[in-house]
Amino acid sequence: MKYAVITGASSGMGLEFSRQLAERGYGIVLISNRPEENRQAAETIRTTYATDARTIDIDLTLPEAAETVYQQVVTWKLEVEILVSNAGMLLFSTLARTPLEQLDRIVALHCTTPIKLIHLFGEDMLKRRHGYILVTSSSTAWMPYPTISHYAATKAFLKSFSRSVWYEFRRYGVSVTTLFPGAVDTPLYQLDDRERYWFRKAGMMQTPQQTVSAALRSMFRKKHRCIPGFFTKLTVFLCAAAPAWALLPVLQIPVLKRLLDKV
């Protein structure tokens, strides 16, 4: 049996990646820092899809997290065909009001640990000359975003890093696909049911099922990126085309100025 290793797998898009890959017949290694949710997700996957599902309960912001994950998988002697680097955290705040420990965590989670995981599992894939790596970035990677500067910048890092590694790995039969989702209806966004409904209906927010399905299609076709949904594609196009200074008059709008003063 071939396996998919998925970070942030106990909820949201990570859980949906686990479900859809299990449905395709892969064994699943679910990784997150929520042991009970991990256990429940693994049990559901084993029961529903009749496939192997294992868990690694770990805080991926820890310095040696990637090495610990890799060594556990090696101990199990699993052949990992797919690595989904999906774990993330979103914090709305200006840089000056963001605690230093939170900055450490977001950089580790979005940058340091993914690099190490891709290096470790990617090396095995290169030796086999086959494998798929999917990295979840964000539509915010395409331009500056005040109030989430730390989040958007780390996602921009993933955008550059993943494309570079795509060039390095592709000649060995290993693909690297970067996912740039917009708003996805997951616990990452603290919205009530009514708000979620109208955002989905307007096309401004996708379901995890829609986003993950598009991402996996792109991954298995060995495309270097996936921007799911018309609204997200439009947002990315506008953000990529607009010069950074275009934000300055926008930030003078009274409601946005008040927002910047609060967060």
N, C-alpha and C positions, 0 to 999 in steps of 0.2 A: 504494500500500500504506500502511496505517495502522500506527503503531508503538506499542509499550509500552516505557516506560523503567522499569527495575527496579533498585533499589539492593540491595546485598547479594545479588546474583544468582548468585554462583558456587557456592553450597552451600545446604543446608537448605531453608527455605521459599522463599527467593528463587529458587533453581534450579527449584523446583516451580512457582512462579508463571510462570517463563520457559517451562517445558514446556507448561503448560496453556493459556497465552495463545498460544503458537506453534501449538498444536493447533487453536486457534480461527482461525488464519490471520493473526495479527498478526506483523509484523516485530518483532524484539526487540533492545533495547539493554541489554546486561548491564553492570552497574557494580559493581566491587568493587576491593579493594586486593590481589587475588591474580591476577596476570597469567596464570599458567599454567592455573589452574583456570578463569579466564574464557575463555581460548582454547579449552580442551577442551570446555567447556559450549557455546560458540558453534558449534563444529564439529559437535557431536552434534545440536544443534537444527537446523542447516542440513541435515544429512544425513537426520535422522529426519522432520522436518516440512516439508521443502522450502520453507523461508521464509528471509528475510534475518535474519541475526543479527550484531550488531556489538558491540564491546566498548570500554569506557572504563576503563582501569586507573588508579585514583586512590584516595588516602586521603581518605575523606569527612569526616575530622575536621579537615582543613586549612581555614583561614579562607576561602579563595576557591574551595573545592571545588564548590559549587553553580553558581557563575558559569562555572567551567571546563567542567563537564558541559553546561550549557545552551548555551554558545557552540559546543561541539563538535557538538551536535545541530543547531543552526542552520546550521553550516557544511555539514553533510550534507543540509540542506534536507528534513528528515523531518517528516511530520505526526504529532505525538504525540497519540494519542487517550486513552492510559492512562498515568498515573504511579503506580507502586507504590513508596512510601517504606517500605522494609522493613529496611534495614541496622540492626544492633543489636549490642550487646555486653553480656554479663552478667558481673558481678564480685561474688563473695560476699566482703564485708568490712564491718566497721563503719566509720563515717565517719572516726573517729580514726586507723584503720590504713590508710586509702586514700590512696595518693600523690596529691599535687595534680595532677600531669600526667595521671593517670588520670581524675580528676574533670573536667578540661578536655576530655578526649577524649570521655567519655560524654555530657557536656552538648552538645558540638558535634555529635556523631553523632545523638543523639536529638532535639535541639531546634533548634539553629541551622541546620544544613544542611537538614533537612526543611522548615523555614519558608521558606527561600530557594528551594528547589526548587519548592515549591507556589506561591510567588509568581510565579516566572519562567515555569513551564510553565502554571500556572493562568491567567495573563494571556492567553496565546495561546488557551487553551480558551474563555475568556470572550468573546474577539473572535469565535470561531467559533460560540459559543453551543452548544457540545457538548464533552463530555469526562468522563472518570472519574478520580478520585483515590482511591487506597486507602492508608491509613496504618496500619502495624502498631504498635499499642500493646501492652497486656498486661493480663491479669486482675489483676496486681498494682497496677494504677492505681486500684483502688477502695478501698484502705485502706492505712495505714502498714505497712511491712514492714521491721523491723529486720534488719540484716545485708545488705540490698540497698536501703538508703534512697535512694541516688543513682539506682539503676536504676528503682525504683518511682516516685520523684518525677518523673523525666523522662517516664515513661510516663503519669503523671497529667497532666503538661503537655500531652502529645499528645492526651489524651482531651478536655481543655477546648478546646484550640486547634482541633482538627479539627471539633468540634461547632459552634464559633463560625463557622468558615469554611463549614461546610455551610449555615448560614443565609444567609451572604453570597452564595454561589455558586449556590444552587439556582434562583433566579429567572432565571438566565442559562442554564439547561440543563446545568450542570456539577455532578456529584454528588461528595460527599466521604464516603467510608465508612471508619469506624474499626474495625479488627480487634482484638479482645481475646482472644487465644489463651491457654490455660493451658499446661501442659507439652506440648511437641511433640517428637517423637523426631528431634532434629537434633543436630549436633555441639556446640550451645550447652550441652548437658548432658553432663557427663563421667561416663557410666554404662556398665557393661559390658552385653553382649548379654542376659544373663539378667535383669538388672534392668529393662532396656528392655522385654523380653518381658512380664514380670509387670505392669509399670506400664500397658502397652497393654491387656493382658488384663483388668485391673481397671477400665479406662475412665478411668484417671487421666492417661493420656498418649495423645495422638492422633498419627497419622502425618501427615507433611507433606501427603500427598495429600488426606486428609480435611479438614484445616484450610484448605488453599488452595481446594479445591472449594467449601466453604461460603462462604469469603470472596468468591470471584468471583461466586457466585450472588447474594449480598447486594449487591455492587458494581453488577452489571448491572441489578439491580432498583432501584438508587438508594436503598438503605436507608442510614441514617446510621450504623448500627453492626452488627457481627456478633460474636456470642459463640458459638463453635462447641463442640458437645458438651455432653451433659447434665451431666457432672461440672463442667465449667467454668462453665456457667450457674448451678449450685448454689453453687459457690464464690463467684462474683461476687455472687449474691443475699445470701449470708450476710455477705460482706465489706461490702457496701453498707449492709446493715441493722444490723450490729453497731456500737455506739459505739466510738470509738478506745480508751477506757479499758478495754474488755474484754480488750485485749492484756496488761494489767499482770499479772493472775494467771497467764496463760499463760506469760509470761516468767519466772515464778518456778519453773517446772518444772525440776528439777535438770539434766536433759540439755540443756535449752535455755540455761540459765545457763552451763553449761560451753562450749556452742557460741559464745555471745556473747563469752566470755573468750578464745576462740582466734582468731576472725576479725576 
